[in-house]
């Protein structure tokens, strides 16, 4: 089992302030190889990069353009094969809205239920919360909680200005929108379901 696998989900620019965890295995998902970061494995159909760039990559897992999964999903599958404790996805929050929405829902898929999943998408940090997680940030920072894949029940928070005490968050509800960190760390716990914790101006770290 390895510690952290980093998946570079799209370029061309690395989000500001992101530091890759030391010793992490790095996977470039198609145009993610354009970040200028050395990758241990490149995955995708590579329709977004030049033939010269493709030829420069040491280890490639190439897929056909006509496929049933996105390049990010294929890269996440490759990450899972390394049996990591954590997957950190780094990419842009711009581009097509359907791609962004698909990526967010993908992070919360059941396939990654045994791994801590975080993402830095542009200026925003995203954390998948199953059962319990402690997240680090700056007091006063906005954090929103969204239930995905069904209701999230028994939600309890500590370290937020507006605490939740055993409540249920429903998909499609704004009940968890625009909470605020009251302390440098926040505990989020739930009995059933999956939450996406989104910090619009947050940065992921080696720990959170």
KEKE-637021 format. One record per residue (C-alpha): residue in one letter; residue number from 1; y, x, z. Coordinates in pm, 1 decimal. Example, Ala and Ser with C-alpha at 12.3 -4.5 7.8 and 13.67 -1.06 7.14 Angstrom:
2
A, 1, -450.0, 1230.0, 780.0
S, 2, -106.0, 1367.0, 714.0
***
This chain:
208
X, 1, 0.0, 0.0, 0.0
X, 2, 345.5, 132.2, -92.1
X, 3, 675.4, 59.4, 80.0
X, 4, 933.7, -70.0, -167.5
X, 5, 906.1, -127.2, -540.9
X, 6, 1240.3, -158.5, -720.5
X, 7, 1260.2, -373.3, -1033.3
X, 8, 1562.3, -311.6, -1255.5
X, 9, 1612.4, -648.7, -1419.6
X, 10, 1897.0, -591.4, -1661.0
X, 11, 2179.6, -359.3, -1753.0
X, 12, 2389.5, -200.5, -1864.1
X, 13, 2565.2, -129.6, -1533.3
X, 14, 2408.7, -89.1, -1189.9
X, 15, 2574.4, -329.0, -942.0
X, 16, 2834.0, -145.0, -735.8
X, 17, 2729.1, -3.1, -402.1
X, 18, 2352.8, -32.1, -453.4
X, 19, 2145.5, 255.2, -318.4
X, 20, 1780.1, 267.0, -415.4
X, 21, 1547.7, 316.7, -117.3
X, 22, 1420.6, 672.4, -93.6
X, 23, 1075.3, 715.8, -242.2
X, 24, 1068.2, 372.7, -407.6
X, 25, 859.1, 320.4, -720.6
X, 26, 1103.1, 204.5, -992.0
X, 27, 1012.4, -38.1, -1271.4
X, 28, 1251.1, -110.3, -1557.7
X, 29, 1222.2, -461.2, -1699.7
X, 30, 1321.8, -428.9, -2066.5
X, 31, 1701.8, -366.6, -2069.5
X, 32, 1680.1, -261.6, -1704.7
X, 33, 1591.3, 82.5, -1835.0
X, 34, 1953.3, 109.1, -1956.1
X, 35, 2088.4, 140.6, -1600.4
X, 36, 2068.9, 517.9, -1628.0
X, 37, 1820.3, 534.7, -1339.2
X, 38, 1492.7, 720.8, -1388.0
X, 39, 1206.6, 470.3, -1403.2
X, 40, 841.4, 527.9, -1320.2
X, 41, 728.2, 241.3, -1545.1
X, 42, 897.8, 34.1, -1816.5
X, 43, 774.5, -322.2, -1878.0
X, 44, 868.5, -577.4, -2142.2
X, 45, 887.8, -653.9, -2511.2
X, 46, 1179.1, -408.9, -2548.5
X, 47, 1370.3, -621.7, -2795.1
X, 48, 1692.2, -528.3, -2612.8
X, 49, 1676.9, -149.0, -2636.7
X, 50, 1679.8, 104.4, -2917.9
X, 51, 1370.9, 270.2, -3061.3
X, 52, 1511.2, 604.1, -2946.2
X, 53, 1545.0, 485.5, -2586.7
X, 54, 1194.3, 338.3, -2596.5
X, 55, 1052.2, 666.0, -2723.5
X, 56, 1217.7, 852.8, -2434.5
X, 57, 1030.4, 652.9, -2168.9
X, 58, 735.6, 831.0, -2011.5
X, 59, 524.8, 529.8, -1912.2
X, 60, 545.0, 197.5, -2094.8
X, 61, 370.7, -138.9, -2057.9
X, 62, 462.6, -317.2, -2380.1
X, 63, 423.4, -690.8, -2440.5
X, 64, 472.4, -900.5, -2755.2
X, 65, 804.4, -1076.9, -2808.7
X, 66, 623.2, -1413.3, -2829.6
X, 67, 491.4, -1442.3, -2474.5
X, 68, 460.8, -1696.3, -2192.9
X, 69, 645.6, -1497.2, -1923.8
X, 70, 986.4, -1334.3, -1900.9
X, 71, 1023.2, -958.1, -1885.3
X, 72, 1120.5, -994.5, -1519.7
X, 73, 805.2, -1189.9, -1437.6
X, 74, 592.5, -928.8, -1611.6
X, 75, 769.5, -652.3, -1419.7
X, 76, 717.9, -836.7, -1091.4
X, 77, 347.6, -869.3, -1171.4
X, 78, 336.8, -493.3, -1227.0
X, 79, 515.9, -444.9, -895.6
X, 80, 258.9, -658.5, -714.0
X, 81, -24.0, -445.5, -848.2
X, 82, 112.2, -160.5, -636.8
X, 83, 64.7, -375.3, -322.8
X, 84, 416.0, -315.9, -187.0
X, 85, 558.8, -435.6, 141.7
X, 86, 885.5, -521.4, -31.9
X, 87, 1018.0, -583.9, -382.8
X, 88, 1386.3, -523.8, -452.3
X, 89, 1521.1, -667.8, -778.8
X, 90, 1847.5, -529.0, -915.0
X, 91, 2028.6, -687.7, -1204.6
X, 92, 2331.2, -871.6, -1333.9
X, 93, 2450.6, -1215.4, -1227.6
X, 94, 2611.6, -1265.6, -1566.9
X, 95, 2464.0, -1367.5, -1897.9
X, 96, 2286.5, -1694.6, -1965.7
X, 97, 2279.6, -1950.9, -1686.4
X, 98, 1920.9, -2053.1, -1764.4
X, 99, 1807.0, -1691.2, -1729.6
X, 100, 1981.6, -1658.0, -1393.5
X, 101, 1838.4, -1985.8, -1262.6
X, 102, 1491.7, -1893.2, -1385.9
X, 103, 1513.9, -1555.1, -1214.1
X, 104, 1618.3, -1707.3, -881.3
X, 105, 1334.2, -1959.9, -886.8
X, 106, 1092.0, -1686.2, -987.9
X, 107, 1176.7, -1479.1, -680.1
X, 108, 1061.2, -1765.6, -457.4
X, 109, 730.7, -1823.5, -639.9
X, 110, 408.7, -1845.5, -439.8
X, 111, 277.0, -1533.2, -614.5
X, 112, 509.4, -1320.3, -399.2
X, 113, 433.9, -1495.2, -71.7
X, 114, 284.6, -1182.3, 85.0
X, 115, 582.8, -957.4, 8.5
X, 116, 943.6, -941.1, 128.5
X, 117, 1160.2, -1010.2, -178.6
X, 118, 1529.1, -922.9, -205.0
X, 119, 1765.9, -902.8, -499.1
X, 120, 2107.2, -764.0, -580.8
X, 121, 2238.3, -972.0, -869.7
X, 122, 2584.5, -847.1, -953.8
X, 123, 2798.3, -880.4, -640.9
X, 124, 2555.1, -1117.4, -467.8
X, 125, 2258.5, -1042.2, -243.7
X, 126, 1962.6, -1281.6, -243.6
X, 127, 1681.1, -1286.6, 12.1
X, 128, 1361.6, -1492.0, 4.1
X, 129, 1282.5, -1624.2, 351.2
X, 130, 930.4, -1728.6, 444.1
X, 131, 846.0, -1783.6, 809.7
X, 132, 1103.1, -1541.4, 955.4
X, 133, 1350.3, -1273.4, 848.9
X, 134, 1637.8, -1083.4, 1006.7
X, 135, 1922.2, -1019.5, 761.8
X, 136, 2205.3, -770.9, 803.4
X, 137, 2563.0, -825.7, 690.0
X, 138, 2926.4, -833.1, 791.9
X, 139, 3054.3, -1090.6, 1043.9
X, 140, 3259.2, -1347.4, 854.6
X, 141, 3048.6, -1309.6, 541.7
X, 142, 2939.0, -1630.1, 367.3
X, 143, 2566.4, -1702.6, 353.4
X, 144, 2406.4, -2010.0, 198.2
X, 145, 2051.9, -2134.2, 250.7
X, 146, 1871.6, -2326.3, -23.7
X, 147, 1528.1, -2484.2, -0.6
X, 148, 1311.5, -2423.1, -307.3
X, 149, 964.2, -2541.1, -406.3
X, 150, 994.3, -2834.8, -167.5
X, 151, 1148.2, -2906.8, 174.3
X, 152, 1197.0, -2623.7, 425.0
X, 153, 1123.9, -2764.8, 769.8
X, 154, 1173.9, -2638.7, 1121.7
X, 155, 1465.6, -2418.8, 1018.2
X, 156, 1619.1, -2229.2, 1309.1
X, 157, 1901.5, -1976.5, 1280.7
X, 158, 2067.2, -1732.8, 1516.8
X, 159, 2377.3, -1531.0, 1439.6
X, 160, 2538.5, -1793.4, 1216.3
X, 161, 2860.5, -1980.1, 1290.3
X, 162, 2690.5, -2313.4, 1214.9
X, 163, 2342.4, -2287.3, 1366.3
X, 164, 2042.4, -2483.2, 1251.0
X, 165, 1806.9, -2599.2, 1524.8
X, 166, 1472.1, -2708.8, 1388.3
X, 167, 1621.7, -2890.3, 1091.6
X, 168, 1480.4, -2970.1, 747.6
X, 169, 1660.7, -2853.4, 435.6
X, 170, 1578.2, -3046.2, 121.4
X, 171, 1591.3, -2913.7, -236.3
X, 172, 1903.6, -3047.2, -403.1
X, 173, 2092.8, -3076.3, -73.2
X, 174, 2410.7, -2884.6, 12.2
X, 175, 2329.2, -2890.2, 386.0
X, 176, 2281.3, -2511.1, 396.8
X, 177, 2579.6, -2425.8, 176.1
X, 178, 2859.5, -2193.0, 293.4
X, 179, 2745.4, -2093.8, 639.7
X, 180, 2901.3, -1780.5, 790.8
X, 181, 2760.8, -1475.4, 963.7
X, 182, 2879.8, -1463.3, 1324.5
X, 183, 2716.8, -1127.7, 1398.1
X, 184, 2595.7, -817.2, 1209.3
X, 185, 2245.0, -964.6, 1206.6
X, 186, 2118.4, -1316.3, 1152.8
X, 187, 1772.4, -1449.1, 1232.0
X, 188, 1635.5, -1717.7, 1002.0
X, 189, 1306.2, -1881.2, 1095.9
X, 190, 1121.2, -2178.7, 947.6
X, 191, 790.0, -2349.4, 1006.3
X, 192, 712.1, -2455.0, 648.6
X, 193, 858.3, -2390.4, 304.7
X, 194, 1070.9, -2127.1, 135.5
X, 195, 1442.6, -2056.7, 154.1
X, 196, 1672.8, -1856.0, -67.2
X, 197, 1943.3, -1694.8, 145.3
X, 198, 2236.6, -1611.7, -82.9
X, 199, 2521.8, -1386.1, 26.3
X, 200, 2779.8, -1412.5, -257.3
X, 201, 2955.2, -1089.0, -157.4
X, 202, 2665.7, -914.1, 15.6
X, 203, 2483.8, -590.2, -49.2
X, 204, 2114.9, -527.7, -0.9
X, 205, 2010.8, -227.1, 202.5
X, 206, 1693.3, -31.5, 255.2
X, 207, 1624.6, -260.4, 551.6
X, 208, 1734.3, -611.4, 450.4
***
